Amino acid sequence: MTIKLYNTMSRKIEEFKPLIPNQVSFYSCGPTVYWNQHLGNMRTFISNDIIKRMFIENGFKVNHVMNYTDVGHLTSDADEGEDKMEKGAARENKSVWEVAQTYIDSVESDMKDLNLIKPITPRATDYIDEQIDLVKKLEDLGYTYIIPGKGVYYDTSKFADYGLLGGQNLSELRSGIRIDNDGKKNPTDFMLWAFSPKDKKREMEWDSPWGVGFPGWHIECSAMSMKLLGNHFDIHTGGQEHIKVHHSDEIAQSEPIVGKPWVNYWVHFAWLMAKDGKMSKSAGDSLTVPYIKNKGYDPMEFRYLMLLGHYRQPVDFSWVSLDAAANGYKNIVRKVADLIDSQNQNPEKENSKIYEEWNKKILDIVSDNIKTAESLVQVQELLKADDINSATKLKLFEFIDRLLGLQFINRAQKLLDLESVEAPENIKKMALERVAAKAEKDWVRADELRDKIDAAGWNVIDTKDGIKIIKKMA
């Protein structure tokens, strides 16, 4: 089967050709663990997960690494400001190590809620020796210089291809610049190793050939990916904000050591947009997985919303769009529950020929540059098809759940289990009172009763045959 991905470096969709047959080496830029991850971060993690699932369903062994940045990420990509981890520790009056563990636990809980296949998750602080070793190699090759009191810097003028990933070249990046670079030779130069301040002891600092300090943000990804995936690997992913600085810096510091290309395919994900622009910590820190769960949404409904868009296009987030996605997701779950119920009552034999046809059709779509929205159209077509029996449809939904990670069968079975739970008498009484209120067109009373039933953990569903009282999913 042909797999295609858009490669940011070549600016075109390319056929994927692995370095090792039937294996994929795959590195993703992970979170800086100083704060809860907002839903925009989760869109990136979901996109990584879909790529991984697509390869697995195509028969590949996938080695996926996603780092945890627990040191070295300053509050500016330009190597200025506080270390974000130190800032988080000051905010919460905890040690940096405690803050890191708190938010690693938080993001792993979010990933579990969103049904992400857990990647290998190294921490930057566990690879300090490897980072120092890379800086020493760059120093030996003549790519570095020292700014006294600040740190060891990479000289981007020594790397002719700097900015190629972002479609820029060094002359364009430097043209017209008339600013004080605070000791940097070039405005694009970046920190490899930061010196600890003389008047303040940091919690995270290490000895190095250049003095006590800590690594820059960019060097960690090169060090960890090389250690865990080798000097050359297949795919590097991240948000589109990383193209012009973070990923360009990674390439610059890696290719002089290992040769080029360091990475064969660069895959970048577009942003999740809040009302006023790109979702960020400052603008959208309340928009987290726990927050939407507390508002009554299933995390699978958010995942479904993300798959309705393409990973290279921005997606607008609003409660209206999430409500629409939730309704769409619930409708599919309801139909899958009906399939399970039908199969339980009338066991049928799966049609393997039809299964293979639909499996290939849906997998081909996702393998063609991750067209998840188009695959969901086929899911709806599958449900509508009247020439496929329930056993075959359910077998296909097992495949769809592996590929898209939407847990349709899991939620459908939960729905059936909840429908078998009998409501207590007080809930039944309120439901009947609501029916009477609606008959009398007393909409205020009907709404009050519905809200009370909802608050007690039950849903009342109006059907053509009357009402159904169903326990709400936890």
C-alpha positions in Angstrom: 0.0 0.0 0.0 1.3 3.5 -0.9 1.6 5.9 2.0 1.9 9.6 1.3 2.8 12.6 3.6 3.3 16.3 3.1 7.0 17.0 3.6 7.5 20.6 4.9 11.1 20.5 3.6 10.2 19.7 0.0 6.8 21.5 0.2 5.0 18.7 -1.5 3.2 15.4 -0.8 5.7 12.5 -1.1 5.5 8.8 -1.1 6.8 7.5 2.2 9.9 5.3 1.9 11.3 4.0 5.2 14.9 3.8 6.1 14.4 0.3 7.3 11.7 -1.8 5.5 8.5 -2.2 7.5 9.8 0.1 10.3 9.1 3.7 11.1 11.4 5.9 13.4 9.3 8.9 14.4 10.1 11.8 16.7 7.6 14.4 18.0 8.3 17.6 19.9 6.5 17.2 23.2 5.3 19.5 25.9 7.2 21.8 28.3 5.9 20.4 31.5 5.5 23.6 33.5 1.7 24.0 33.1 -1.4 22.1 32.0 -1.6 21.4 28.3 -4.3 23.3 26.4 -6.5 21.8 23.7 -4.3 23.2 21.0 -1.5 21.0 22.3 -3.9 18.1 22.3 -4.6 18.6 18.6 -0.9 18.1 17.9 -0.8 14.9 20.1 -3.9 13.5 18.4 -2.4 14.1 14.9 0.8 12.3 16.0 -1.4 9.4 17.2 -3.3 9.1 13.9 -0.1 9.0 11.9 1.2 6.2 14.3 -2.1 4.3 14.0 -2.0 4.6 10.2 1.4 3.0 10.0 0.5 0.3 12.5 -2.5 -0.7 10.4 -0.3 -0.8 7.3 1.8 -3.4 9.1 4.8 -1.2 10.2 6.6 -1.4 13.5 6.6 2.1 14.9 9.2 3.5 17.2 7.7 6.8 18.4 9.5 9.1 20.7 7.9 12.3 22.2 10.1 14.2 24.7 9.2 16.0 27.9 11.0 19.3 28.2 11.7 19.7 31.9 14.6 22.2 31.6 16.0 24.8 29.3 12.9 26.2 27.6 13.1 29.9 28.1 10.0 32.2 27.9 11.2 33.3 24.4 12.3 31.4 21.4 15.1 34.0 21.2 16.8 32.6 24.3 15.6 35.4 26.5 13.6 35.5 29.8 13.2 33.0 32.5 13.3 29.2 32.2 9.7 28.2 32.0 10.2 25.4 34.5 11.8 27.8 37.1 8.9 30.2 36.4 6.4 27.4 37.1 8.1 26.5 40.4 8.0 30.1 41.6 4.3 30.3 40.7 3.4 27.2 42.7 6.0 27.4 45.4 7.2 23.9 44.6 10.6 22.5 43.5 11.2 22.4 39.7 11.3 18.6 40.0 7.8 18.5 41.7 6.4 20.8 39.0 7.7 18.6 36.2 6.2 15.5 37.7 2.9 17.2 38.3 2.5 18.2 34.7 3.9 15.0 33.3 1.2 13.2 35.3 -1.3 15.7 33.9 -0.4 15.3 30.3 -0.4 11.5 30.6 -3.8 11.6 32.1 -5.0 13.7 29.2 -3.4 11.3 26.7 -5.2 8.4 28.3 -8.5 10.3 28.2 -8.0 10.9 24.5 -7.0 7.3 23.8 -3.5 8.1 22.6 -1.1 5.2 22.2 1.6 6.2 24.6 4.9 7.0 22.9 8.4 6.6 24.4 8.7 9.7 26.6 12.2 10.7 27.6 12.9 13.7 29.9 15.5 16.3 28.9 17.1 16.1 32.3 17.9 12.4 31.8 20.0 13.2 28.7 22.3 16.0 29.9 25.5 14.0 29.1 24.3 13.4 25.5 23.4 17.1 25.1 26.9 18.2 26.4 28.5 15.7 24.0 26.7 17.2 21.1 27.7 20.8 22.0 31.4 19.6 22.3 31.2 18.0 18.8 29.8 21.3 17.4 32.6 23.2 19.2 35.2 20.9 17.7 33.8 21.5 14.3 33.9 25.3 14.7 30.2 26.0 14.9 30.1 27.6 18.3 31.3 30.7 20.2 30.9 31.9 23.8 29.2 35.1 25.0 30.7 35.7 28.5 28.1 35.6 31.2 25.5 34.2 28.9 26.4 30.9 27.3 27.6 28.8 24.3 26.0 29.9 21.1 25.6 28.3 17.6 26.9 30.4 14.8 24.3 30.1 12.0 26.5 31.8 9.5 28.5 28.5 9.4 25.5 26.5 8.2 24.6 27.4 4.6 21.2 25.7 4.7 19.9 27.5 7.8 16.2 28.5 7.3 15.7 26.1 4.4 12.9 24.3 6.2 11.0 27.6 6.6 11.6 28.7 3.0 14.1 31.3 4.0 17.8 31.8 3.5 20.4 33.5 5.7 20.6 36.6 3.6 16.8 37.1 3.8 16.8 36.5 7.5 19.6 39.1 8.1 18.6 41.7 5.6 17.7 45.1 7.0 18.5 44.1 10.6 19.9 47.0 12.6 19.5 45.8 16.2 21.7 45.1 19.1 22.0 41.3 19.3 23.4 41.5 22.9 26.6 39.8 21.9 25.3 37.4 19.2 27.2 37.5 15.9 23.9 37.0 14.0 20.3 37.5 15.0 19.5 33.9 14.1 22.2 32.4 16.4 20.9 30.4 19.3 22.0 29.1 22.7 23.3 25.6 23.1 24.4 25.8 26.7 23.3 28.6 29.2 25.5 29.7 32.1 23.9 29.8 35.5 23.6 33.3 36.9 26.4 34.0 39.4 24.0 35.6 41.9 21.4 32.9 42.0 21.6 29.1 42.3 19.2 27.2 40.1 17.6 23.9 41.1 18.5 22.4 37.7 22.1 23.0 36.7 25.1 20.8 35.8 28.8 21.0 35.4 30.1 21.2 31.8 33.4 22.0 30.0 32.2 25.6 29.7 31.0 26.1 33.3 28.0 25.3 35.5 24.7 25.8 33.6 21.9 24.1 31.7 21.2 23.1 28.1 19.3 25.3 25.6 15.9 24.2 24.5 16.8 23.1 21.0 19.7 20.8 21.7 17.6 18.4 23.8 15.6 17.2 20.8 18.6 16.4 18.7 20.3 14.6 21.6 17.3 12.5 22.6 16.2 11.6 19.0 19.7 10.5 18.1 20.1 8.5 21.2 16.8 6.7 20.9 16.2 6.6 17.1 19.7 6.8 15.6 21.6 9.4 13.7 19.1 9.4 10.8 15.4 8.7 11.2 12.2 8.8 9.2 9.8 11.4 10.5 10.0 14.5 12.7 6.7 16.1 13.7 5.5 19.2 15.6 3.3 22.3 15.5 3.7 24.7 12.6 5.1 27.3 15.1 8.3 25.2 15.3 9.2 25.4 11.6 11.2 28.7 11.4 13.1 28.5 14.8 13.0 25.3 16.8 13.2 22.8 14.0 15.5 25.0 11.9 17.8 25.1 14.8 17.6 21.3 15.3 18.6 20.8 11.7 21.5 23.2 12.0 23.0 21.6 15.0 22.4 18.0 13.9 23.4 17.8 10.2 27.1 19.0 10.7 27.5 16.0 13.0 25.5 13.2 11.3 25.3 14.4 7.7 22.2 15.3 5.6 19.4 14.7 5.5 19.1 14.1 9.3 15.4 13.5 8.9 13.6 12.4 5.8 10.1 13.7 6.4 9.1 16.8 8.3 5.4 16.9 9.2 3.8 19.9 10.8 0.4 20.4 12.2 -1.8 23.5 11.9 -3.1 25.3 15.0 -6.4 25.0 16.9 -7.8 28.5 16.8 -9.6 30.1 19.7 -11.9 33.1 19.3 -9.1 35.6 19.1 -6.4 33.6 17.3 -4.0 30.7 18.0 -4.8 28.8 21.2 -2.0 29.4 23.7 -1.2 29.2 27.4 -2.0 32.9 27.9 -5.2 32.9 25.9 -6.6 29.5 26.4 -5.1 27.9 29.6 -8.6 27.0 30.8 -9.4 25.1 27.7 -8.0 21.7 28.8 -9.2 18.1 28.7 -10.3 18.2 32.4 -12.2 21.4 31.7 -14.3 20.0 28.9 -14.9 16.8 30.8 -16.2 18.9 33.7 -18.6 20.6 31.3 -20.0 17.2 30.4 -18.1 16.4 27.2 -16.6 13.0 26.4 -12.9 13.5 25.3 -13.8 11.3 22.3 -16.1 14.0 21.1 -13.2 16.4 21.1 -11.0 13.9 19.3 -13.8 13.4 16.8 -14.0 17.2 16.2 -10.2 17.2 15.5 -10.6 14.4 12.9 -13.3 16.4 11.1 -10.5 18.7 9.9 -7.2 18.1 8.1 -4.0 18.2 10.1 -2.5 20.9 7.8 -5.5 23.2 8.1 -6.4 25.4 11.1 -9.5 24.3 13.1 -11.7 26.8 14.8 -12.7 25.8 18.3 -16.0 26.9 19.8 -18.6 25.4 22.0 -21.0 25.4 19.0 -18.5 23.3 17.0 -17.8 21.0 19.9 -21.6 20.5 20.4 -22.0 19.7 16.7 -19.2 17.2 16.9 -20.6 15.7 20.1 -23.9 15.1 18.5 -22.3 13.5 15.4 -20.2 11.3 17.6 -23.2 10.2 19.7 -25.2 9.4 16.6 -22.5 7.0 15.4 -22.2 5.5 18.9 -26.0 5.0 18.9 -25.9 3.2 15.5 -23.0 1.0 16.6 -25.0 0.1 19.8 -27.9 -0.9 17.5 -25.5 -3.1 15.5 -24.3 -4.8 18.7 -27.9 -5.4 19.9 -28.9 -6.7 16.5 -25.9 -9.1 16.4 -26.7 -10.3 19.9 -30.2 -11.2 18.9 -29.4 -12.6 15.4 -25.8 -13.8 15.2 -24.5 -13.5 11.7 -21.3 -14.7 10.0 -18.8 -12.0 8.9 -18.3 -11.6 5.1 -14.5 -11.5 4.7 -14.6 -10.2 1.1 -16.7 -7.2 2.0 -14.6 -6.6 5.1 -11.3 -6.5 3.0 -12.9 -4.1 0.5 -14.0 -1.6 3.1 -10.9 -2.0 5.2 -8.7 -1.1 2.1 -11.0 1.8 1.1 -10.8 3.5 4.5 -7.1 2.7 5.1 -6.2 4.0 1.7 -7.9 7.4 2.5 -6.0 7.8 5.8 -2.7 6.6 4.2 -3.1 9.4 1.6 -1.7 12.3 3.7 -4.0 11.5 6.7 -7.4 12.4 5.3 -9.4 11.7 8.4 -12.4 13.8 7.5 -12.9 11.8 4.3 -12.5 8.6 6.3 -15.3 9.6 8.6 -17.6 10.2 5.5 -16.9 6.5 4.7 -17.8 5.5 8.2 -21.2 7.1 7.7 -21.6 5.4 4.3 -20.7 2.1 6.0 -23.5 2.6 8.5 -26.0 3.4 5.8 -25.1 0.4 3.6 -27.9 -2.1 3.6 -26.0 -4.8 1.8 -23.5 -5.4 4.7 -24.6 -7.5 7.6 -24.1 -6.4 11.3 -21.3 -8.9 11.9 -19.2 -7.4 9.1 -20.0 -3.9 10.1 -18.9 -4.6 13.7 -15.7 -6.2 12.5 -15.0 -3.1 10.4 -15.7 -0.9 13.4 -13.1 -2.8 15.4 -10.6 -1.8 12.6 -12.0 1.8 12.5 -11.4 2.1 16.3 -7.8 0.8 15.9 -7.2 3.3 13.0 -8.9 6.4 14.3 -8.9 5.7 18.0 -12.4 6.9 18.5 -13.6 4.0 20.7 -17.0 3.7 19.0 -17.5 0.1 20.2 -16.4 0.9 23.7 -18.9 3.7 24.0 -21.6 1.8 22.3 -21.3 -1.1 24.8 -21.3 1.4 27.7 -24.5 2.9 26.2 -26.1 -0.6 26.1 -25.0 -1.3 29.6 -26.5 2.0 30.9 -29.8 1.3 29.0 -30.1 -1.9 31.0 -30.0 0.0 34.3 -33.4 0.7 35.7 -34.0 4.3 36.9 -35.0 4.8 40.5 -38.6 5.6 41.3 -38.0 9.3 42.0 -36.4 9.7 38.5 -39.3 7.9 36.8 -41.8 10.1 38.7 -40.0 13.3 37.5 -39.8 12.0 33.9 -43.6 11.4 33.9 -44.2 14.8 35.4 -42.1 16.3 32.6 -44.3 14.4 30.0 -47.4 15.9 31.6 -45.9 19.4 31.8 -45.0 19.2 28.0 -48.6 18.1 27.3 -49.8 21.1 29.1 -47.2 23.3 27.2 -45.7 24.3 30.6 -42.2 24.5 29.1 -40.7 26.2 32.1 -41.8 23.3 34.4 -40.7 20.8 31.8 -37.2 22.4 31.6 -36.9 22.5 35.4 -37.7 18.8 35.6 -35.2 17.9 32.8 -32.5 19.9 34.6 -33.2 18.0 37.9 -33.1 14.7 36.1 -29.9 15.6 34.4 -28.3 16.8 37.7 -29.1 13.4 39.2 -27.2 11.6 36.5 -29.9 10.6 34.1 -31.0 11.4 30.5 -34.6 11.4 29.4 -34.9 10.7 25.6 -38.1 11.4 23.8 -38.9 8.7 21.2 -41.8 8.0 18.9 -42.9 5.3 21.4 -42.7 7.5 24.5 -39.6 8.2 26.7 -36.5 6.3 27.6 -34.6 7.0 30.8 -30.9 6.3 30.5 -28.2 6.6 33.1 -25.5 9.1 31.9 -22.0 8.0 31.0 -19.5 8.8 33.7 
